[in-house]
Amino acid sequence: MDPTINNPHDKFAKEMLSQKSFAIIFLTEYLPKEIIDCLDLGSLTYSPNSFINESLEERFSDIVFKVQMKEQHGDCFVSILIENKANPSKYVSIQVLEYLSSAYAAQVKAKKKSIQSYQSYITKVRRNGK
């Protein structure tokens, strides 16, 4: 696997997180237990999708996984956004909203038939730096 690297500092994190075992450890550690309990982490697979647009690529890179939900018939995406700045942005929530908008727009372009067929996104931001 060769995920796109927008910033050289992302390489280590992306390479580690692209390995299923490390991704499961990371998600288990950083996502709320209520979310982890809804996911079948054994079904976790790397997804080649990226929803970083031009306005976000200087600030973030991402790695996306697809995972089955335990009690629902379907799956969702789990995105780990890697923030490329040592100091957190005070607008990170707006930037995550822009990222999610791009992700859902990609599903609209793929012509999903009904709103029920849209896949959910769980997003976790990891900041490089202090």
Contacts in CASP RR format, 6 or more apart in sequence:
PFRMAT RR
TARGET T0000
AUTHOR 0000-0000-0000
METHOD contacts of the structure
MODEL  1
MDPTINNPHDKFAKEMLSQKSFAIIFLTEYLPKEIIDCLDLGSLTYSPNS
FINESLEERFSDIVFKVQMKEQHGDCFVSILIENKANPSKYVSIQVLEYL
SSAYAAQVKAKKKSIQSYQSYITKVRRNGK
1 18 0 8 1.000
1 46 0 8 1.000
3 14 0 8 1.000
3 15 0 8 1.000
3 18 0 8 1.000
3 50 0 8 1.000
3 61 0 8 1.000
3 63 0 8 1.000
4 50 0 8 1.000
4 61 0 8 1.000
5 11 0 8 1.000
5 14 0 8 1.000
5 61 0 8 1.000
6 52 0 8 1.000
6 57 0 8 1.000
6 58 0 8 1.000
6 60 0 8 1.000
6 61 0 8 1.000
6 84 0 8 1.000
7 61 0 8 1.000
7 84 0 8 1.000
7 128 0 8 1.000
9 84 0 8 1.000
9 128 0 8 1.000
10 61 0 8 1.000
10 82 0 8 1.000
10 84 0 8 1.000
10 128 0 8 1.000
13 82 0 8 1.000
13 126 0 8 1.000
13 128 0 8 1.000
14 61 0 8 1.000
14 63 0 8 1.000
14 82 0 8 1.000
16 22 0 8 1.000
17 23 0 8 1.000
17 26 0 8 1.000
17 63 0 8 1.000
17 80 0 8 1.000
18 46 0 8 1.000
18 63 0 8 1.000
20 44 0 8 1.000
20 45 0 8 1.000
20 46 0 8 1.000
23 44 0 8 1.000
23 63 0 8 1.000
23 65 0 8 1.000
23 80 0 8 1.000
24 41 0 8 1.000
24 42 0 8 1.000
24 44 0 8 1.000
26 80 0 8 1.000
27 36 0 8 1.000
27 39 0 8 1.000
27 41 0 8 1.000
27 44 0 8 1.000
27 78 0 8 1.000
27 124 0 8 1.000
28 36 0 8 1.000
28 41 0 8 1.000
30 124 0 8 1.000
30 126 0 8 1.000
31 78 0 8 1.000
31 122 0 8 1.000
31 124 0 8 1.000
35 122 0 8 1.000
37 70 0 8 1.000
38 69 0 8 1.000
38 70 0 8 1.000
38 71 0 8 1.000
39 67 0 8 1.000
39 68 0 8 1.000
39 69 0 8 1.000
39 70 0 8 1.000
39 76 0 8 1.000
39 78 0 8 1.000
40 67 0 8 1.000
40 68 0 8 1.000
40 69 0 8 1.000
40 70 0 8 1.000
41 67 0 8 1.000
42 67 0 8 1.000
43 67 0 8 1.000
43 68 0 8 1.000
43 75 0 8 1.000
44 65 0 8 1.000
44 66 0 8 1.000
44 67 0 8 1.000
44 78 0 8 1.000
45 65 0 8 1.000
45 66 0 8 1.000
45 67 0 8 1.000
46 63 0 8 1.000
46 64 0 8 1.000
46 65 0 8 1.000
47 64 0 8 1.000
47 65 0 8 1.000
47 66 0 8 1.000
47 77 0 8 1.000
48 64 0 8 1.000
49 64 0 8 1.000
49 77 0 8 1.000
49 103 0 8 1.000
49 106 0 8 1.000
50 62 0 8 1.000
50 64 0 8 1.000
51 62 0 8 1.000
51 64 0 8 1.000
51 79 0 8 1.000
51 99 0 8 1.000
51 100 0 8 1.000
51 102 0 8 1.000
51 103 0 8 1.000
51 106 0 8 1.000
52 60 0 8 1.000
52 61 0 8 1.000
52 62 0 8 1.000
52 99 0 8 1.000
52 102 0 8 1.000
53 98 0 8 1.000
53 102 0 8 1.000
55 98 0 8 1.000
56 95 0 8 1.000
56 98 0 8 1.000
56 99 0 8 1.000
56 102 0 8 1.000
58 84 0 8 1.000
59 83 0 8 1.000
59 84 0 8 1.000
59 85 0 8 1.000
59 89 0 8 1.000
59 95 0 8 1.000
60 81 0 8 1.000
60 82 0 8 1.000
60 83 0 8 1.000
60 84 0 8 1.000
60 95 0 8 1.000
60 99 0 8 1.000
61 81 0 8 1.000
61 82 0 8 1.000
61 84 0 8 1.000
62 79 0 8 1.000
62 80 0 8 1.000
62 81 0 8 1.000
62 82 0 8 1.000
62 99 0 8 1.000
63 79 0 8 1.000
63 80 0 8 1.000
63 82 0 8 1.000
64 77 0 8 1.000
64 78 0 8 1.000
64 79 0 8 1.000
64 80 0 8 1.000
65 77 0 8 1.000
65 78 0 8 1.000
65 79 0 8 1.000
65 80 0 8 1.000
66 75 0 8 1.000
66 76 0 8 1.000
66 77 0 8 1.000
66 78 0 8 1.000
66 119 0 8 1.000
67 75 0 8 1.000
67 76 0 8 1.000
67 77 0 8 1.000
67 78 0 8 1.000
68 74 0 8 1.000
68 75 0 8 1.000
69 75 0 8 1.000
69 76 0 8 1.000
74 119 0 8 1.000
75 119 0 8 1.000
76 119 0 8 1.000
76 120 0 8 1.000
76 121 0 8 1.000
76 122 0 8 1.000
77 103 0 8 1.000
77 119 0 8 1.000
77 120 0 8 1.000
77 121 0 8 1.000
77 122 0 8 1.000
78 121 0 8 1.000
78 122 0 8 1.000
78 123 0 8 1.000
78 124 0 8 1.000
79 99 0 8 1.000
79 103 0 8 1.000
79 121 0 8 1.000
79 122 0 8 1.000
79 123 0 8 1.000
79 124 0 8 1.000
80 123 0 8 1.000
80 124 0 8 1.000
80 126 0 8 1.000
81 96 0 8 1.000
81 99 0 8 1.000
81 123 0 8 1.000
81 124 0 8 1.000
81 125 0 8 1.000
81 126 0 8 1.000
82 126 0 8 1.000
82 127 0 8 1.000
82 128 0 8 1.000
83 89 0 8 1.000
83 92 0 8 1.000
83 125 0 8 1.000
83 126 0 8 1.000
83 127 0 8 1.000
83 128 0 8 1.000
84 128 0 8 1.000
85 127 0 8 1.000
85 128 0 8 1.000
85 129 0 8 1.000
86 127 0 8 1.000
86 128 0 8 1.000
86 129 0 8 1.000
86 130 0 8 1.000
88 127 0 8 1.000
89 95 0 8 1.000
92 125 0 8 1.000
96 123 0 8 1.000
96 125 0 8 1.000
99 123 0 8 1.000
100 121 0 8 1.000
100 123 0 8 1.000
103 121 0 8 1.000
104 118 0 8 1.000
104 121 0 8 1.000
107 118 0 8 1.000
107 119 0 8 1.000
112 118 0 8 1.000
END
